[in-house]
Structure formats: structure tokens, C-alpha cells
Amino acid sequence: MIEKVDQWTKREVVHFGENLMGVKVYFSNGPQPKEIPTHSHTQEQFTYVIDGEFEFSIAGKWIKVTKGDTLFFKSNEIHGARVNSETGMLLDVFSPVREDFLV
């Protein structure tokens, strides 16, 4: 099921098991580029860029990524992002499962 996160963002839990969760995140830009505020969580996160162009803030440094690129975030690592293309799609994999996404 695709869940509307906000006006410009949707997410779809595509798989979850006891210790692993895959989530597709769909972005579209409005009048301003979509910003994902810096945040952290206890889960480790692997991100695969399915489509679009993004910039990720990791430990205060900005990294540009595009289709086919991957990123890894350690547990509690502060990170954020912005969408630099009209639309974009990510596959985020979390371990352990993000219970807050199952509500």
C-alpha cells in the first residue's frame, strides 16, 4: 500500500521481516526543491537511487547522487537530503525494521 507522507512524498513498504525492511520512497518537487530535514534513527540504512538526482547531507558534508548510486548510514548517523530533479525514487532498506513505518 502506498502511503502519502506529505503533499510531495509517498512511501511504500515493499518488504519487511523480523530484522529487515525495504521501503520505496517517491518524491515530486513543488515550487521549491523537496528537503528531507536532517534526522537520525537507531536503524542502519542502505539507500539505492532508483531514479532522479539527490544531494544527501552526511556528517555535515553534501554528496550528490543519481540513478544507480547507493549510500549507507550507520545507526544514529545524522543525515538529510534534497531532491534536485522534478521527481525521484529511492529504495531504503532498514535494519532492524522501522516500526514507525508500519502504523
C-alpha positions as CSV (number, residue, x, y, z in Angstrom):
1,M,0.0,0.0,0.0
2,I,1.3,3.5,-0.9
3,E,1.1,6.0,2.0
4,K,1.0,9.7,1.5
5,V,3.7,11.2,3.7
6,D,3.1,14.8,2.7
7,Q,2.0,16.8,-0.4
8,W,5.2,15.9,-2.3
9,T,6.2,12.5,-0.8
10,K,4.8,9.0,-0.8
11,R,6.2,5.8,0.6
12,E,5.5,2.1,0.1
13,V,6.7,-0.7,2.4
14,V,7.7,-3.3,-0.1
15,H,9.0,-5.9,2.3
16,F,9.6,-6.5,6.0
17,G,10.7,-9.4,8.0
18,E,11.9,-9.8,11.5
19,N,15.1,-7.8,11.1
20,L,14.9,-6.1,7.7
21,M,12.6,-3.7,5.9
22,G,12.5,-2.3,2.3
23,V,10.7,0.9,1.6
24,K,10.2,2.7,-1.8
25,V,10.0,6.5,-1.4
26,Y,8.5,8.6,-4.2
27,F,9.3,12.3,-4.4
28,S,8.0,15.1,-6.6
29,N,9.0,18.8,-6.3
30,G,6.6,21.6,-5.9
31,P,7.6,25.3,-6.3
32,Q,10.7,24.6,-4.1
33,P,13.0,21.6,-4.1
34,K,11.9,18.9,-1.6
35,E,14.0,18.9,1.5
36,I,14.2,16.0,3.9
37,P,15.3,17.5,7.2
38,T,18.4,16.2,9.0
39,H,17.5,13.4,11.3
40,S,18.8,10.1,12.7
41,H,17.4,6.8,13.8
42,T,18.6,3.7,15.5
43,Q,18.3,1.6,12.3
44,E,21.1,1.1,9.9
45,Q,20.0,2.3,6.4
46,F,21.1,1.4,2.9
47,T,19.7,3.7,0.2
48,Y,19.6,2.9,-3.6
49,V,18.6,5.7,-6.0
50,I,16.1,4.2,-8.4
51,D,15.5,7.4,-10.3
52,G,16.3,11.1,-10.0
53,E,19.0,13.3,-8.6
54,F,19.6,13.9,-4.9
55,E,22.0,15.5,-2.5
56,F,22.5,13.9,0.9
57,S,23.9,15.6,3.9
58,I,26.0,13.2,5.9
59,A,28.1,14.4,8.9
60,G,27.7,18.0,7.5
61,K,29.0,17.2,4.0
62,W,26.8,17.2,0.9
63,I,27.1,14.3,-1.5
64,K,25.4,14.3,-5.0
65,V,23.9,11.0,-6.1
66,T,21.9,9.9,-9.1
67,K,20.2,6.8,-10.6
68,G,22.1,3.6,-9.6
69,D,24.1,5.2,-6.7
70,T,24.0,3.8,-3.2
71,L,24.6,5.2,0.3
72,F,24.9,3.6,3.8
73,F,24.0,5.3,7.1
74,K,25.2,3.9,10.4
75,S,22.9,3.7,13.4
76,N,22.2,7.2,14.8
77,E,24.2,8.9,12.0
78,I,22.7,12.3,11.2
79,H,21.6,12.7,7.6
80,G,19.2,14.6,5.4
81,A,18.6,15.2,1.7
82,R,17.1,17.3,-1.0
83,V,15.6,16.3,-4.4
84,N,17.4,18.0,-7.3
85,S,15.2,16.6,-10.0
86,E,11.5,17.1,-10.8
87,T,10.8,13.6,-9.4
88,G,12.8,10.9,-7.7
89,M,12.5,7.5,-6.2
90,L,14.6,5.8,-3.6
91,L,14.7,2.3,-2.1
92,D,15.6,2.5,1.6
93,V,16.5,-0.7,3.4
94,F,16.5,-0.6,7.2
95,S,17.7,-3.0,9.8
96,P,16.1,-3.6,12.2
97,V,12.6,-2.8,11.0
98,R,11.2,0.8,11.4
99,E,8.2,0.1,13.4
100,D,7.0,3.7,12.9
101,F,6.5,3.0,9.2
102,L,4.1,0.1,10.0
103,V,1.5,2.3,11.7
